[in-house]
């Protein structure tokens, strides 16, 4: 599971088993779910779910997925550094 849409595309490119991701704001760079257009089709093909939208960190939503591994960023707009503990 990825809490970082800026990393999700890379994970999908290396065939990581991504089941859920945080979603970015819906803009001209993303689809209507907040998936960046570069990897939105791949995410849809692999049934990747939106864990939370608009980069609003939601620890309860992450916990509900019961992920084996959580990948997140510690810098940038999708940073989860404050929630690391």
N, CA, C and O atoms as CSV, one atom per row, in Angstrom:
chain,resi,resn,atom,element,x,y,z
A,1,UNK,N,N,0.828,-1.158,0.000
A,1,UNK,CA,C,0.000,0.000,0.000
A,1,UNK,C,C,0.882,1.234,0.000
A,1,UNK,O,O,1.918,1.266,0.663
A,2,UNK,N,N,0.470,2.247,-0.745
A,2,UNK,CA,C,1.233,3.477,-0.861
A,2,UNK,C,C,0.438,4.650,-0.290
A,2,UNK,O,O,-0.729,4.847,-0.629
A,3,UNK,N,N,1.082,5.415,0.571
A,3,UNK,CA,C,0.466,6.646,1.064
A,3,UNK,C,C,0.927,7.838,0.243
A,3,UNK,O,O,0.637,8.987,0.576
A,4,UNK,N,N,1.644,7.554,-0.825
A,4,UNK,CA,C,2.261,8.613,-1.609
A,4,UNK,C,C,1.973,8.447,-3.102
A,4,UNK,O,O,2.589,7.608,-3.759
A,5,UNK,N,N,1.045,9.235,-3.641
A,5,UNK,CA,C,0.771,9.119,-5.070
A,5,UNK,C,C,2.001,9.376,-5.938
A,5,UNK,O,O,2.086,8.877,-7.060
A,6,UNK,N,N,2.955,10.156,-5.420
A,6,UNK,CA,C,4.168,10.410,-6.206
A,6,UNK,C,C,5.061,9.182,-6.294
A,6,UNK,O,O,5.943,9.122,-7.151
A,7,UNK,N,N,4.852,8.213,-5.431
A,7,UNK,CA,C,5.624,6.966,-5.454
A,7,UNK,C,C,4.819,5.821,-6.076
A,7,UNK,O,O,5.410,4.864,-6.575
A,8,UNK,N,N,3.524,5.896,-6.056
A,8,UNK,CA,C,2.674,4.810,-6.540
A,8,UNK,C,C,2.997,4.406,-7.976
A,8,UNK,O,O,3.044,3.216,-8.288
A,9,UNK,N,N,3.215,5.365,-8.835
A,9,UNK,CA,C,3.538,5.054,-10.230
A,9,UNK,C,C,4.789,4.215,-10.358
A,9,UNK,O,O,4.831,3.286,-11.165
A,10,UNK,N,N,5.811,4.526,-9.573
A,10,UNK,CA,C,7.054,3.748,-9.587
A,10,UNK,C,C,6.803,2.334,-9.087
A,10,UNK,O,O,7.317,1.370,-9.653
A,11,UNK,N,N,6.018,2.210,-8.031
A,11,UNK,CA,C,5.700,0.877,-7.510
A,11,UNK,C,C,4.968,0.035,-8.555
A,11,UNK,O,O,5.258,-1.150,-8.720
A,12,UNK,N,N,4.027,0.648,-9.250
A,12,UNK,CA,C,3.306,-0.070,-10.299
A,12,UNK,C,C,4.240,-0.451,-11.442
A,12,UNK,O,O,4.093,-1.524,-12.027
A,13,UNK,N,N,5.194,0.409,-11.765
A,13,UNK,CA,C,6.127,0.145,-12.867
A,13,UNK,C,C,7.024,-1.050,-12.592
A,13,UNK,O,O,7.455,-1.731,-13.521
A,14,UNK,N,N,7.307,-1.310,-11.317
A,14,UNK,CA,C,8.158,-2.462,-10.975
A,14,UNK,C,C,7.314,-3.655,-10.542
A,14,UNK,O,O,7.820,-4.594,-9.928
A,15,UNK,N,N,6.024,-3.609,-10.866
A,15,UNK,CA,C,5.079,-4.696,-10.569
A,15,UNK,C,C,4.935,-5.008,-9.085
A,15,UNK,O,O,4.669,-6.150,-8.710
A,16,UNK,N,N,5.108,-4.001,-8.247
A,16,UNK,CA,C,4.848,-4.200,-6.813
A,16,UNK,C,C,3.348,-4.454,-6.634
A,16,UNK,O,O,2.535,-3.892,-7.368
A,17,UNK,N,N,2.983,-5.277,-5.685
A,17,UNK,CA,C,1.565,-5.610,-5.483
A,17,UNK,C,C,0.818,-4.511,-4.717
A,17,UNK,O,O,0.439,-4.700,-3.561
A,18,UNK,N,N,0.613,-3.380,-5.361
A,18,UNK,CA,C,-0.074,-2.242,-4.745
A,18,UNK,C,C,-1.576,-2.516,-4.743
A,18,UNK,O,O,-2.175,-2.734,-5.797
A,19,UNK,N,N,-2.179,-2.505,-3.559
A,19,UNK,CA,C,-3.626,-2.743,-3.467
A,19,UNK,C,C,-4.388,-1.457,-3.187
A,19,UNK,O,O,-5.583,-1.361,-3.465
A,20,UNK,N,N,-3.688,-0.468,-2.633
A,20,UNK,CA,C,-4.325,0.798,-2.324
A,20,UNK,C,C,-3.317,1.921,-2.335
A,20,UNK,O,O,-2.124,1.703,-2.122
A,21,UNK,N,N,-3.799,3.118,-2.584
A,21,UNK,CA,C,-2.945,4.293,-2.597
A,21,UNK,C,C,-3.720,5.517,-2.150
A,21,UNK,O,O,-4.938,5.604,-2.302
A,22,UNK,N,N,-2.980,6.451,-1.597
A,22,UNK,CA,C,-3.561,7.765,-1.371
A,22,UNK,C,C,-3.783,8.398,-2.739
A,22,UNK,O,O,-3.107,8.048,-3.707
A,23,UNK,N,N,-4.706,9.305,-2.816
A,23,UNK,CA,C,-4.993,9.965,-4.087
A,23,UNK,C,C,-4.652,11.444,-3.980
A,23,UNK,O,O,-4.799,12.063,-2.926
A,24,UNK,N,N,-4.196,11.989,-5.092
A,24,UNK,CA,C,-3.875,13.407,-5.165
A,24,UNK,C,C,-5.146,14.216,-5.381
A,24,UNK,O,O,-6.232,13.657,-5.533
A,25,UNK,N,N,-5.004,15.512,-5.391
A,25,UNK,CA,C,-6.115,16.377,-5.750
A,25,UNK,C,C,-6.489,16.126,-7.209
A,25,UNK,O,O,-5.622,15.832,-8.032
A,26,UNK,N,N,-7.740,16.239,-7.521
A,26,UNK,CA,C,-8.175,16.072,-8.905
A,26,UNK,C,C,-7.830,17.357,-9.655
A,26,UNK,O,O,-8.340,18.435,-9.350
A,27,UNK,N,N,-6.949,17.210,-10.646
A,27,UNK,CA,C,-6.509,18.333,-11.478
A,27,UNK,C,C,-6.364,17.838,-12.915
A,27,UNK,O,O,-6.758,16.717,-13.238
A,28,UNK,N,N,-5.808,18.668,-13.755
A,28,UNK,CA,C,-5.571,18.248,-15.144
A,28,UNK,C,C,-4.470,17.190,-15.226
A,28,UNK,O,O,-4.288,16.574,-16.276
A,29,UNK,N,N,-3.736,16.971,-14.134
A,29,UNK,CA,C,-2.673,15.965,-14.099
A,29,UNK,C,C,-3.141,14.623,-13.552
A,29,UNK,O,O,-2.368,13.666,-13.493
A,30,UNK,N,N,-4.415,14.554,-13.150
A,30,UNK,CA,C,-4.944,13.322,-12.568
A,30,UNK,C,C,-6.301,12.990,-13.165
A,30,UNK,O,O,-6.930,13.809,-13.834
A,31,UNK,N,N,-6.732,11.759,-12.901
A,31,UNK,CA,C,-8.081,11.383,-13.330
A,31,UNK,C,C,-9.072,11.805,-12.249
A,31,UNK,O,O,-8.703,12.517,-11.315
A,32,UNK,N,N,-10.313,11.376,-12.367
A,32,UNK,CA,C,-11.338,11.808,-11.418
A,32,UNK,C,C,-11.224,11.163,-10.044
A,32,UNK,O,O,-11.942,11.548,-9.122
A,33,UNK,N,N,-10.326,10.181,-9.890
A,33,UNK,CA,C,-10.072,9.572,-8.580
A,33,UNK,C,C,-8.866,10.193,-7.881
A,33,UNK,O,O,-8.647,9.966,-6.691
A,34,UNK,N,N,-8.081,10.982,-8.627
A,34,UNK,CA,C,-6.855,11.539,-8.067
A,34,UNK,C,C,-5.635,10.704,-8.391
A,34,UNK,O,O,-4.569,10.917,-7.813
A,35,UNK,N,N,-5.774,9.738,-9.326
A,35,UNK,CA,C,-4.625,8.961,-9.807
A,35,UNK,C,C,-3.940,9.773,-10.909
A,35,UNK,O,O,-4.602,10.250,-11.831
A,36,UNK,N,N,-2.635,9.928,-10.816
A,36,UNK,CA,C,-1.920,10.664,-11.862
A,36,UNK,C,C,-2.100,9.964,-13.200
A,36,UNK,O,O,-2.077,8.736,-13.283
A,37,UNK,N,N,-2.278,10.762,-14.243
A,37,UNK,CA,C,-2.610,10.210,-15.555
A,37,UNK,C,C,-1.537,9.261,-16.093
A,37,UNK,O,O,-1.847,8.383,-16.898
A,38,UNK,N,N,-0.281,9.420,-15.662
A,38,UNK,CA,C,0.784,8.543,-16.157
A,38,UNK,C,C,0.556,7.083,-15.754
A,38,UNK,O,O,0.970,6.171,-16.470
A,39,UNK,N,N,-0.085,6.866,-14.637
A,39,UNK,CA,C,-0.255,5.494,-14.153
A,39,UNK,C,C,-1.701,5.124,-13.825
A,39,UNK,O,O,-1.952,4.025,-13.329
A,40,UNK,N,N,-2.633,5.998,-14.085
A,40,UNK,CA,C,-4.032,5.735,-13.743
A,40,UNK,C,C,-4.576,4.473,-14.411
A,40,UNK,O,O,-5.272,3.686,-13.770
A,41,UNK,N,N,-4.267,4.274,-15.687
A,41,UNK,CA,C,-4.773,3.085,-16.388
A,41,UNK,C,C,-4.224,1.797,-15.795
A,41,UNK,O,O,-4.946,0.808,-15.670
A,42,UNK,N,N,-2.959,1.809,-15.433
A,42,UNK,CA,C,-2.346,0.619,-14.820
A,42,UNK,C,C,-3.001,0.345,-13.468
A,42,UNK,O,O,-3.313,-0.800,-13.142
A,43,UNK,N,N,-3.206,1.399,-12.688
A,43,UNK,CA,C,-3.853,1.227,-11.387
A,43,UNK,C,C,-5.262,0.670,-11.543
A,43,UNK,O,O,-5.681,-0.201,-10.780
A,44,UNK,N,N,-5.984,1.170,-12.526
A,44,UNK,CA,C,-7.335,0.647,-12.769
A,44,UNK,C,C,-7.296,-0.812,-13.205
A,44,UNK,O,O,-8.111,-1.617,-12.755
A,45,UNK,N,N,-6.361,-1.154,-14.072
A,45,UNK,CA,C,-6.223,-2.547,-14.524
A,45,UNK,C,C,-5.916,-3.495,-13.363
A,45,UNK,O,O,-6.324,-4.657,-13.372
A,46,UNK,N,N,-5.194,-2.986,-12.370
A,46,UNK,CA,C,-4.798,-3.814,-11.220
A,46,UNK,C,C,-5.721,-3.650,-10.018
A,46,UNK,O,O,-5.425,-4.141,-8.929
A,47,UNK,N,N,-6.829,-2.965,-10.217
A,47,UNK,CA,C,-7.834,-2.768,-9.160
A,47,UNK,C,C,-7.279,-2.094,-7.911
A,47,UNK,O,O,-7.669,-2.435,-6.795
A,48,UNK,N,N,-6.370,-1.137,-8.096
A,48,UNK,CA,C,-5.842,-0.370,-6.967
A,48,UNK,C,C,-6.964,0.515,-6.440
A,48,UNK,O,O,-7.639,1.199,-7.209
A,49,UNK,N,N,-7.156,0.499,-5.140
A,49,UNK,CA,C,-8.215,1.284,-4.509
A,49,UNK,C,C,-7.674,2.580,-3.939
A,49,UNK,O,O,-6.501,2.668,-3.577
A,50,UNK,N,N,-8.529,3.581,-3.860
A,50,UNK,CA,C,-8.190,4.833,-3.188
A,50,UNK,C,C,-8.350,4.605,-1.683
A,50,UNK,O,O,-9.430,4.250,-1.210
A,51,UNK,N,N,-7.272,4.812,-0.947
A,51,UNK,CA,C,-7.316,4.653,0.507
A,51,UNK,C,C,-7.865,5.923,1.150
A,51,UNK,O,O,-8.720,5.862,2.034
A,52,UNK,N,N,-7.374,7.055,0.705
A,52,UNK,CA,C,-7.913,8.351,1.108
A,52,UNK,C,C,-7.613,9.353,-0.001
A,52,UNK,O,O,-6.676,9.178,-0.780
A,53,UNK,N,N,-8.427,10.406,-0.058
A,53,UNK,CA,C,-8.357,11.366,-1.160
A,53,UNK,C,C,-7.713,12.680,-0.742
A,53,UNK,O,O,-7.545,12.971,0.443
A,54,UNK,N,N,-7.359,13.458,-1.751
A,54,UNK,CA,C,-6.908,14.836,-1.584
A,54,UNK,C,C,-5.702,14.987,-0.661
A,54,UNK,O,O,-5.522,16.033,-0.037
A,55,UNK,N,N,-4.881,13.953,-0.575
A,55,UNK,CA,C,-3.674,13.967,0.251
A,55,UNK,C,C,-3.955,14.253,1.720
A,55,UNK,O,O,-3.082,14.742,2.437
A,56,UNK,N,N,-5.173,13.949,2.174
A,56,UNK,CA,C,-5.541,14.142,3.570
A,56,UNK,C,C,-5.275,12.839,4.320
A,56,UNK,O,O,-6.103,11.929,4.308
A,57,UNK,N,N,-4.123,12.755,4.967
A,57,UNK,CA,C,-3.709,11.523,5.633
A,57,UNK,C,C,-4.802,11.008,6.558
A,57,UNK,O,O,-5.348,11.754,7.372
A,58,UNK,N,N,-5.112,9.727,6.423
A,58,UNK,CA,C,-6.170,9.101,7.205
A,58,UNK,C,C,-5.643,7.770,7.729
A,58,UNK,O,O,-5.700,6.750,7.043
A,59,UNK,N,N,-5.131,7.799,8.952
A,59,UNK,CA,C,-4.532,6.599,9.526
A,59,UNK,C,C,-5.547,5.487,9.727
A,59,UNK,O,O,-5.204,4.311,9.606
A,60,UNK,N,N,-6.786,5.834,10.029
A,60,UNK,CA,C,-7.822,4.805,10.187
A,60,UNK,C,C,-8.099,4.096,8.867
A,60,UNK,O,O,-8.301,2.882,8.842
A,61,UNK,N,N,-8.109,4.853,7.769
A,61,UNK,CA,C,-8.327,4.244,6.448
A,61,UNK,C,C,-7.173,3.311,6.091
A,61,UNK,O,O,-7.387,2.239,5.524
A,62,UNK,N,N,-5.961,3.720,6.421
A,62,UNK,CA,C,-4.793,2.862,6.173
A,62,UNK,C,C,-4.921,1.581,6.984
A,62,UNK,O,O,-4.725,0.484,6.460
A,63,UNK,N,N,-5.249,1.720,8.253
A,63,UNK,CA,C,-5.390,0.568,9.137
A,63,UNK,C,C,-6.471,-0.395,8.650
A,63,UNK,O,O,-6.326,-1.609,8.790
A,64,UNK,N,N,-7.536,0.130,8.086
A,64,UNK,CA,C,-8.637,-0.703,7.595
A,64,UNK,C,C,-8.190,-1.632,6.465
A,64,UNK,O,O,-8.775,-2.699,6.276
A,65,UNK,N,N,-7.162,-1.239,5.716
A,65,UNK,CA,C,-6.641,-2.085,4.639
A,65,UNK,C,C,-5.792,-3.243,5.176
A,65,UNK,O,O,-5.510,-4.192,4.445
A,66,UNK,N,N,-5.391,-3.171,6.427
A,66,UNK,CA,C,-4.526,-4.175,7.044
A,66,UNK,C,C,-3.334,-4.517,6.141
A,66,UNK,O,O,-3.105,-5.685,5.827
A,67,UNK,N,N,-2.575,-3.489,5.725
A,67,UNK,CA,C,-1.477,-3.733,4.776
A,67,UNK,C,C,-0.317,-4.479,5.407
A,67,UNK,O,O,-0.039,-4.342,6.599
A,68,UNK,N,N,0.353,-5.269,4.583
A,68,UNK,CA,C,1.575,-5.942,5.016
A,68,UNK,C,C,2.745,-4.971,5.025
A,68,UNK,O,O,3.673,-5.112,5.822
A,69,UNK,N,N,2.696,-3.986,4.138
A,69,UNK,CA,C,3.767,-3.004,4.004
A,69,UNK,C,C,3.146,-1.683,3.583
A,69,UNK,O,O,2.249,-1.641,2.741
A,70,UNK,N,N,3.640,-0.599,4.189
A,70,UNK,CA,C,3.178,0.740,3.840
A,70,UNK,C,C,4.377,1.512,3.315
A,70,UNK,O,O,5.399,1.626,3.991
A,71,UNK,N,N,4.246,2.041,2.106
A,71,UNK,CA,C,5.280,2.870,1.500
A,71,UNK,C,C,4.791,4.313,1.543
A,71,UNK,O,O,3.670,4.604,1.125
A,72,UNK,N,N,5.630,5.217,2.047
A,72,UNK,CA,C,5.250,6.615,2.114
A,72,UNK,C,C,6.425,7.528,1.876
A,72,UNK,O,O,7.580,7.106,1.918
A,73,UNK,N,N,6.124,8.761,1.632
A,73,UNK,CA,C,7.131,9.788,1.389
A,73,UNK,C,C,7.326,10.609,2.659
A,73,UNK,O,O,6.388,10.808,3.431
A,74,UNK,N,N,8.556,11.086,2.867
A,74,UNK,CA,C,8.799,11.954,4.013
A,74,UNK,C,C,9.052,13.400,3.589
A,74,UNK,O,O,9.407,14.243,4.413
A,75,UNK,N,N,8.869,13.677,2.307
A,75,UNK,CA,C,9.012,15.055,1.844
A,75,UNK,C,C,7.991,15.323,0.739
A,75,UNK,O,O,7.459,14.393,0.133
A,76,UNK,N,N,7.728,16.585,0.490
A,76,UNK,CA,C,6.800,16.960,-0.568
A,76,UNK,C,C,5.362,17.045,-0.075
A,76,UNK,O,O,5.077,16.893,1.113
A,77,UNK,N,N,4.480,17.288,-1.013
A,77,UNK,CA,C,3.068,17.475,-0.720
A,77,UNK,C,C,2.359,16.238,-0.208
A,77,UNK,O,O,1.301,16.340,0.412
A,78,UNK,N,N,2.937,15.064,-0.462
A,78,UNK,CA,C,2.307,13.824,0.009
A,78,UNK,C,C,3.096,13.193,1.155
A,78,UNK,O,O,3.012,11.987,1.384
A,79,UNK,N,N,3.851,14.005,1.863
A,79,UNK,CA,C,4.643,13.519,2.998
A,79,UNK,C,C,3.754,13.014,4.121
A,79,UNK,O,O,2.718,13.604,4.426
A,80,UNK,N,N,4.170,11.922,4.726
A,80,UNK,CA,C,3.498,11.391,5.906
A,80,UNK,C,C,4.448,11.389,7.098
A,80,UNK,O,O,4.256,10.638,8.054
A,81,UNK,N,N,5.483,12.242,7.035
A,81,UNK,CA,C,6.493,12.310,8.084
A,81,UNK,C,C,5.876,12.580,9.462
A,81,UNK,O,O,6.313,12.010,10.461
A,82,UNK,N,N,4.872,13.438,9.512
A,82,UNK,CA,C,4.243,13.778,10.791
A,82,UNK,C,C,3.512,12.591,11.409
A,82,UNK,O,O,3.342,12.536,12.627
A,83,UNK,N,N,3.081,11.648,10.588
A,83,UNK,CA,C,2.351,10.479,11.073
A,83,UNK,C,C,3.232,9.258,11.289
A,83,UNK,O,O,2.734,8.203,11.683
A,84,UNK,N,N,4.515,9.379,11.041
A,84,UNK,CA,C,5.409,8.229,11.076
A,84,UNK,C,C,5.339,7.472,12.402
A,84,UNK,O,O,5.261,6.244,12.405
A,85,UNK,N,N,5.365,8.165,13.494
A,85,UNK,CA,C,5.326,7.499,14.800
A,85,UNK,C,C,4.107,6.616,14.909
A,85,UNK,O,O,3.900,5.973,15.938
